Amino acid sequence: MKLIQVRFRNTLTIVFCLTVHWAFSQVFMQIEELNKVQTIKLYPGDKFQYQLKGYEKSWDKGIVSQIDPSLDAIFIKGSMYQLDEFSAIRVSGPFAPRALGVTFQTFGVGWLGFGIIGRLAGSGEFKAQEAIIGTVALGVGYLFRAFYRWETINLNENNRLRIMDTRMFVPEKPN
């Protein structure tokens, strides 16, 4: 019984230590849109596309490597960007339509592949109807994935980008 209590206590200690470590990761970048309750949150390690002010015709891709609330800046590819430098942000679109697109494309490839294999094995005919079904499934899947790939948010007075720091305590930096 004593051994079980010691193991339980050690397990709890490890869990609490890990929880404190997770508390440090509660700094994120938030995209708020006017008249929308839901926000889009980007954490360190998230991929997104962005446009900078003055370069509105080009999109750049990046991974958020670090978020610094004291500077109101994020670090991408070793460069620091202030939040007011961004003019638009693209994040990954809704998951369900993209997943449906992948499903349609997988069905189309399977339909065409099994039809061709069946024709090559000599056990059946590959008719135009079967080719149409496979091709239409591929096309519909491509359209779903193309239209729901990115969600673009233009940053202006209605949409804003800000850094949220929800940690219980902020670690002090040595001077």
Backbone as CSV, one residue per row, in Angstrom:
resi,resn,N_x,N_y,N_z,CA_x,CA_y,CA_z,C_x,C_y,C_z
1,MET,0.824,-1.191,0.000,0.000,0.000,0.000,0.872,1.261,0.000
2,LYS,1.949,1.222,0.748,2.856,2.355,0.830,3.497,2.630,-0.534
3,LEU,3.823,1.542,-1.271,4.435,1.681,-2.580,3.466,2.354,-3.564
4,ILE,2.198,2.015,-3.490,1.198,2.607,-4.369,1.057,4.100,-4.079
5,GLN,1.076,4.474,-2.800,0.968,5.886,-2.443,2.165,6.685,-2.962
6,VAL,3.351,6.103,-2.866,4.560,6.786,-3.337,4.495,6.966,-4.848
7,ARG,4.086,5.933,-5.575,3.980,6.032,-7.032,2.919,7.055,-7.436
8,PHE,1.804,7.067,-6.731,0.733,8.018,-7.022,1.219,9.450,-6.781
9,ARG,1.939,9.653,-5.686,2.465,10.979,-5.366,3.475,11.418,-6.433
10,ASN,4.338,10.515,-6.857,5.315,10.842,-7.893,4.632,11.158,-9.228
11,THR,3.589,10.405,-9.557,2.841,10.667,-10.783,2.176,12.036,-10.732
12,LEU,1.578,12.379,-9.612,0.953,13.690,-9.466,1.979,14.811,-9.576
13,THR,3.146,14.617,-9.006,4.204,15.623,-9.087,4.612,15.854,-10.544
14,ILE,4.765,14.784,-11.296,5.135,14.908,-12.705,4.036,15.626,-13.487
15,VAL,2.778,15.274,-13.218,1.654,15.914,-13.910,1.613,17.408,-13.604
16,PHE,1.813,17.792,-12.345,1.801,19.209,-11.989,2.966,19.949,-12.628
17,CYS,4.131,19.324,-12.701,5.280,19.960,-13.360,5.005,20.188,-14.841
18,LEU,4.376,19.213,-15.494,4.033,19.374,-16.900,2.972,20.445,-17.089
19,THR,2.040,20.538,-16.157,0.993,21.550,-16.245,1.590,22.949,-16.151
20,VAL,2.552,23.147,-15.292,3.211,24.446,-15.182,3.926,24.763,-16.487
21,HIS,4.530,23.756,-17.110,5.200,23.971,-18.390,4.185,24.390,-19.454
22,TRP,2.998,23.781,-19.475,1.966,24.146,-20.442,1.459,25.557,-20.198
23,ALA,1.505,26.017,-18.973,1.013,27.362,-18.676,1.844,28.422,-19.394
24,PHE,3.103,28.120,-19.683,3.945,29.066,-20.400,3.518,29.208,-21.860
25,SER,2.803,28.231,-22.410,2.453,28.272,-23.829,1.103,28.921,-24.081
26,GLN,0.585,29.700,-23.166,-0.717,30.310,-23.340,-0.602,31.743,-23.846
27,VAL,0.245,31.912,-24.810,0.388,33.183,-25.507,0.043,32.873,-26.959
28,PHE,-0.899,33.613,-27.515,-1.316,33.339,-28.882,-1.703,34.628,-29.581
29,MET,-1.767,34.555,-30.897,-2.182,35.671,-31.724,-3.640,35.418,-32.106
30,GLN,-4.465,36.432,-32.012,-5.896,36.269,-32.220,-6.375,37.225,-33.313
31,ILE,-7.174,36.693,-34.245,-7.774,37.504,-35.297,-9.237,37.687,-34.932
32,GLU,-9.626,38.931,-34.724,-11.003,39.245,-34.333,-11.695,39.935,-35.499
33,GLU,-12.888,39.440,-35.842,-13.669,40.030,-36.923,-14.915,40.674,-36.343
34,LEU,-15.308,41.802,-36.915,-16.478,42.543,-36.450,-17.740,41.687,-36.589
35,ASN,-18.581,41.708,-35.557,-19.853,40.989,-35.503,-19.702,39.465,-35.564
36,LYS,-18.553,38.938,-35.189,-18.343,37.496,-35.091,-17.898,37.178,-33.674
37,VAL,-18.541,36.201,-33.091,-18.170,35.811,-31.736,-16.899,34.984,-31.751
38,GLN,-16.795,34.099,-32.729,-15.627,33.233,-32.801,-14.422,33.999,-33.316
39,THR,-13.285,33.683,-32.749,-12.034,34.273,-33.201,-11.149,33.179,-33.780
40,ILE,-10.167,33.580,-34.532,-9.190,32.645,-35.078,-7.921,32.823,-34.269
41,LYS,-7.411,31.725,-33.730,-6.226,31.794,-32.883,-5.054,31.110,-33.573
42,LEU,-3.913,31.757,-33.499,-2.677,31.209,-34.043,-1.668,31.072,-32.909
43,TYR,-1.147,29.887,-32.736,-0.188,29.575,-31.683,1.205,29.421,-32.295
44,PRO,2.252,29.468,-31.494,3.584,29.180,-32.036,3.602,27.795,-32.677
45,GLY,4.097,27.737,-33.903,4.127,26.492,-34.656,3.044,26.411,-35.720
46,ASP,2.085,27.337,-35.726,1.014,27.334,-36.717,1.486,27.966,-38.021
47,LYS,1.002,27.404,-39.146,1.328,27.930,-40.470,0.224,28.882,-40.908
48,PHE,0.608,29.917,-41.623,-0.358,30.844,-42.192,0.313,31.636,-43.300
49,GLN,-0.498,32.344,-44.083,0.016,33.235,-45.118,-0.299,34.660,-44.708
50,TYR,0.536,35.582,-45.159,0.337,36.968,-44.758,0.781,37.923,-45.857
51,GLN,0.180,39.112,-45.817,0.577,40.223,-46.671,1.028,41.346,-45.765
52,LEU,2.085,42.014,-46.156,2.569,43.157,-45.399,2.110,44.446,-46.058
53,LYS,1.948,45.488,-45.269,1.553,46.785,-45.815,2.645,47.277,-46.751
54,GLY,2.227,47.767,-47.905,3.172,48.200,-48.923,3.495,47.108,-49.919
55,TYR,3.177,45.862,-49.601,3.418,44.724,-50.488,2.119,43.942,-50.666
56,GLU,1.035,44.626,-51.015,-0.283,44.016,-51.052,-0.477,42.997,-52.173
57,LYS,0.420,42.957,-53.134,0.238,42.026,-54.250,0.937,40.692,-54.031
58,SER,1.722,40.577,-52.984,2.457,39.319,-52.776,2.102,38.705,-51.423
59,TRP,1.926,37.402,-51.440,1.655,36.644,-50.222,2.915,35.891,-49.833
60,ASP,3.174,35.824,-48.548,4.310,35.065,-48.033,3.784,34.053,-47.036
61,LYS,4.423,32.887,-46.990,4.025,31.848,-46.042,4.996,31.849,-44.881
62,GLY,4.496,31.493,-43.719,5.377,31.441,-42.567,4.811,30.608,-41.445
63,ILE,5.676,30.276,-40.525,5.306,29.558,-39.314,5.628,30.471,-38.144
64,VAL,4.659,30.646,-37.270,4.870,31.489,-36.093,5.879,30.772,-35.205
65,SER,7.068,31.346,-35.053,8.074,30.696,-34.212,8.022,31.192,-32.774
66,GLN,7.698,32.464,-32.593,7.642,33.017,-31.235,6.706,34.224,-31.234
67,ILE,6.013,34.399,-30.117,5.128,35.542,-29.935,5.611,36.301,-28.710
68,ASP,5.858,37.585,-28.869,6.340,38.397,-27.752,5.310,39.480,-27.423
69,PRO,4.531,39.298,-26.326,3.509,40.285,-25.995,4.089,41.629,-25.553
70,SER,5.275,41.642,-24.983,5.839,42.909,-24.517,6.206,43.832,-25.685
71,LEU,6.605,43.256,-26.811,6.939,44.039,-28.001,5.760,44.161,-28.962
72,ASP,4.690,43.427,-28.692,3.524,43.354,-29.579,3.982,42.924,-30.972
73,ALA,4.786,41.837,-31.006,5.386,41.372,-32.249,5.422,39.851,-32.286
74,ILE,5.539,39.341,-33.506,5.726,37.901,-33.689,6.983,37.683,-34.518
75,PHE,7.545,36.501,-34.393,8.755,36.140,-35.111,8.418,35.060,-36.128
76,ILE,8.758,35.327,-37.395,8.539,34.396,-38.492,9.843,34.293,-39.263
77,LYS,10.340,33.085,-39.432,11.577,32.849,-40.189,12.737,33.693,-39.667
78,GLY,12.804,33.887,-38.383,13.892,34.656,-37.794,13.731,36.157,-37.892
79,SER,12.638,36.633,-38.473,12.396,38.070,-38.578,11.267,38.475,-37.643
80,MET,11.383,39.682,-37.102,10.352,40.183,-36.204,9.408,41.089,-36.983
81,TYR,8.103,40.878,-36.777,7.079,41.700,-37.415,6.165,42.265,-36.345
82,GLN,5.957,43.576,-36.391,4.973,44.211,-35.529,3.585,43.876,-36.074
83,LEU,2.581,43.844,-35.217,1.242,43.480,-35.660,0.653,44.488,-36.647
84,ASP,1.044,45.742,-36.534,0.489,46.746,-37.442,1.141,46.719,-38.831
85,GLU,2.100,45.835,-39.065,2.728,45.703,-40.377,1.922,44.819,-41.319
86,PHE,0.994,44.023,-40.789,0.227,43.090,-41.603,-0.989,43.786,-42.207
87,SER,-1.265,43.513,-43.478,-2.468,44.064,-44.117,-3.533,42.999,-44.324
88,ALA,-3.143,41.726,-44.453,-4.102,40.633,-44.608,-3.465,39.336,-44.126
89,ILE,-4.314,38.442,-43.673,-3.868,37.137,-43.168,-4.730,36.066,-43.824
90,ARG,-4.112,34.979,-44.217,-4.835,33.810,-44.715,-4.567,32.650,-43.774
91,VAL,-5.637,32.036,-43.319,-5.516,30.847,-42.496,-6.231,29.708,-43.208
92,SER,-5.957,28.513,-42.777,-6.563,27.339,-43.384,-8.077,27.413,-43.254
93,GLY,-8.793,27.098,-44.334,-10.250,27.182,-44.358,-10.908,26.108,-43.509
94,PRO,-12.239,26.027,-43.547,-12.956,25.063,-42.728,-12.572,23.626,-43.082
95,PHE,-12.518,22.771,-42.074,-12.011,21.413,-42.251,-12.982,20.528,-43.022
96,ALA,-14.281,20.598,-42.742,-15.250,19.662,-43.323,-15.274,19.718,-44.854
97,PRO,-15.359,20.891,-45.489,-15.350,20.898,-46.959,-14.040,20.381,-47.556
98,ARG,-12.920,20.690,-46.911,-11.641,20.175,-47.422,-11.596,18.662,-47.314
99,ALA,-12.096,18.113,-46.203,-12.126,16.663,-46.027,-13.065,16.021,-47.042
100,LEU,-14.183,16.676,-47.318,-15.115,16.172,-48.323,-14.462,16.175,-49.700
101,GLY,-13.670,17.189,-50.002,-12.953,17.238,-51.266,-11.962,16.093,-51.404
102,VAL,-11.232,15.807,-50.336,-10.296,14.681,-50.357,-11.052,13.376,-50.563
103,THR,-12.205,13.241,-49.918,-13.011,12.027,-50.053,-13.484,11.852,-51.493
104,PHE,-13.974,12.926,-52.118,-14.398,12.841,-53.513,-13.226,12.473,-54.421
105,GLN,-12.077,13.084,-54.195,-10.930,12.775,-55.040,-10.472,11.334,-54.856
106,THR,-10.485,10.847,-53.638,-10.103,9.456,-53.384,-11.079,8.507,-54.068
107,PHE,-12.369,8.812,-53.987,-13.376,7.995,-54.662,-13.149,7.994,-56.166
108,GLY,-12.885,9.159,-56.745,-12.673,9.251,-58.187,-11.453,8.460,-58.643
109,VAL,-10.366,8.583,-57.904,-9.153,7.835,-58.253,-9.408,6.334,-58.131
110,GLY,-10.075,5.932,-57.065,-10.396,4.513,-56.882,-11.308,3.990,-57.978
111,TRP,-12.329,4.761,-58.337,-13.275,4.360,-59.375,-12.558,4.166,-60.707
112,LEU,-11.742,5.154,-61.080,-11.009,5.057,-62.342,-9.957,3.945,-62.292
113,GLY,-9.255,3.848,-61.154,-8.208,2.835,-61.024,-8.748,1.415,-61.101
114,PHE,-9.818,1.130,-60.375,-10.379,-0.219,-60.421,-10.999,-0.524,-61.782
115,GLY,-11.572,0.497,-62.436,-12.106,0.282,-63.784,-11.017,-0.066,-64.775
116,ILE,-9.905,0.645,-64.695,-8.792,0.390,-65.617,-8.162,-0.965,-65.321
117,ILE,-7.974,-1.280,-64.040,-7.404,-2.590,-63.678,-8.323,-3.713,-64.139
118,GLY,-9.632,-3.517,-63.964,-10.585,-4.530,-64.434,-10.530,-4.701,-65.941
119,ARG,-10.361,-3.610,-66.659,-10.263,-3.669,-68.124,-8.975,-4.359,-68.538
120,LEU,-7.867,-4.067,-67.862,-6.589,-4.698,-68.204,-6.582,-6.180,-67.855
121,ALA,-7.293,-6.562,-66.809,-7.363,-7.970,-66.425,-8.272,-8.741,-67.376
122,GLY,-9.053,-8.022,-68.176,-9.894,-8.658,-69.173,-11.203,-9.189,-68.619
123,SER,-11.547,-8.798,-67.399,-12.767,-9.331,-66.806,-13.974,-8.432,-67.027
124,GLY,-13.820,-7.341,-67.726,-14.959,-6.459,-67.924,-14.627,-5.339,-68.882
125,GLU,-15.590,-4.497,-69.109,-15.433,-3.353,-69.993,-15.347,-2.075,-69.181
126,PHE,-14.562,-1.166,-69.675,-14.479,0.159,-69.057,-15.259,1.104,-69.949
127,LYS,-16.472,1.430,-69.525,-17.382,2.213,-70.362,-17.191,3.702,-70.104
128,ALA,-17.774,4.484,-70.990,-17.701,5.939,-70.862,-18.406,6.414,-69.595
129,GLN,-19.468,5.735,-69.197,-20.192,6.109,-67.980,-19.287,6.027,-66.755
130,GLU,-18.486,4.993,-66.707,-17.577,4.817,-65.567,-16.486,5.881,-65.574
131,ALA,-16.004,6.231,-66.753,-14.996,7.283,-66.840,-15.587,8.621,-66.423
132,ILE,-16.839,8.870,-66.795,-17.493,10.132,-66.423,-17.670,10.217,-64.917
133,ILE,-18.088,9.120,-64.283,-18.289,9.120,-62.825,-16.975,9.425,-62.100
134,GLY,-15.894,8.761,-62.497,-14.602,8.989,-61.858,-14.079,10.392,-62.088
135,THR,-14.235,10.898,-63.310,-13.748,12.231,-63.639,-14.537,13.316,-62.913
136,VAL,-15.869,13.152,-62.843,-16.692,14.137,-62.136,-16.345,14.141,-60.642
137,ALA,-16.133,12.966,-60.061,-15.753,12.901,-58.641,-14.417,13.598,-58.410
138,LEU,-13.451,13.398,-59.300,-12.171,14.092,-59.181,-12.353,15.601,-59.284
139,GLY,-13.172,16.047,-60.242,-13.394,17.481,-60.424,-14.095,18.124,-59.240
140,VAL,-15.127,17.468,-58.724,-15.840,18.011,-57.562,-14.911,18.071,-56.349
141,GLY,-14.107,17.054,-56.159,-13.144,17.064,-55.052,-12.136,18.180,-55.187
142,TYR,-11.661,18.401,-56.407,-10.715,19.493,-56.639,-11.357,20.845,-56.337
143,LEU,-12.604,21.029,-56.771,-13.293,22.301,-56.526,-13.496,22.556,-55.034
144,PHE,-13.882,21.517,-54.291,-14.043,21.678,-52.840,-12.732,22.100,-52.201
145,ARG,-11.655,21.440,-52.594,-10.357,21.765,-51.993,-9.847,23.127,-52.437
146,ALA,-10.167,23.544,-53.655,-9.694,24.839,-54.144,-10.454,25.995,-53.498
147,PHE,-11.765,25.863,-53.359,-12.558,26.969,-52.829,-12.434,27.119,-51.319
148,TYR,-12.171,26.047,-50.599,-12.103,26.114,-49.145,-10.675,25.958,-48.634
149,ARG,-9.706,26.265,-49.462,-8.318,26.094,-49.044,-7.906,27.139,-48.013
150,TRP,-8.191,28.397,-48.289,-7.785,29.475,-47.401,-8.966,30.360,-47.061
151,GLU,-8.930,30.929,-45.886,-9.870,31.968,-45.501,-9.052,33.246,-45.362
152,THR,-9.377,34.261,-46.151,-8.611,35.496,-46.170,-9.300,36.545,-45.316
153,ILE,-8.542,37.148,-44.407,-9.059,38.218,-43.556,-8.227,39.466,-43.824
154,ASN,-8.867,40.508,-44.335,-8.205,41.795,-44.527,-8.235,42.552,-43.212
155,LEU,-7.081,42.990,-42.755,-6.990,43.690,-41.477,-7.255,45.172,-41.703
156,ASN,-8.291,45.670,-41.040,-8.681,47.072,-41.158,-9.385,47.464,-39.866
157,GLU,-10.231,48.490,-39.913,-10.901,48.921,-38.680,-11.938,47.901,-38.205
158,ASN,-12.416,47.011,-39.099,-13.396,46.005,-38.707,-12.764,44.698,-38.254
159,ASN,-11.597,44.401,-38.727,-10.894,43.165,-38.371,-9.541,43.541,-37.792
160,ARG,-9.225,42.974,-36.652,-7.936,43.342,-36.053,-7.189,42.108,-35.581
161,LEU,-5.920,42.303,-35.423,-5.003,41.268,-35.000,-4.404,41.708,-33.673
162,ARG,-4.438,40.827,-32.684,-3.816,41.198,-31.410,-3.241,39.978,-30.733
163,ILE,-2.337,40.235,-29.798,-1.676,39.174,-29.051,-2.357,39.049,-27.700
164,MET,-2.682,37.824,-27.340,-3.317,37.538,-26.053,-2.324,36.770,-25.185
165,ASP,-2.220,37.203,-23.947,-1.362,36.537,-22.977,-2.244,36.131,-21.802
166,THR,-2.577,34.848,-21.722,-3.497,34.365,-20.683,-2.778,33.559,-19.604
167,ARG,-1.513,33.787,-19.456,-0.763,33.064,-18.423,-1.149,33.581,-17.041
168,MET,-1.057,32.702,-16.060,-1.358,33.099,-14.683,-0.293,34.028,-14.145
169,PHE,0.922,33.805,-14.580,2.028,34.689,-14.169,2.956,34.811,-15.360
170,VAL,3.587,35.935,-15.473,4.523,36.188,-16.549,5.931,36.001,-16.009
171,PRO,6.714,35.109,-16.592,8.071,34.909,-16.086,8.910,36.166,-16.278
172,GLU,9.705,36.464,-15.299,10.567,37.650,-15.373,11.795,37.342,-16.194
173,LYS,12.201,38.308,-16.992,13.407,38.157,-17.787,14.552,38.832,-17.047
174,PRO,15.721,38.194,-17.046,16.863,38.839,-16.380,17.325,40.059,-17.158
175,ASN,17.719,41.100,-16.425,18.167,42.337,-17.073,19.595,42.278,-17.451
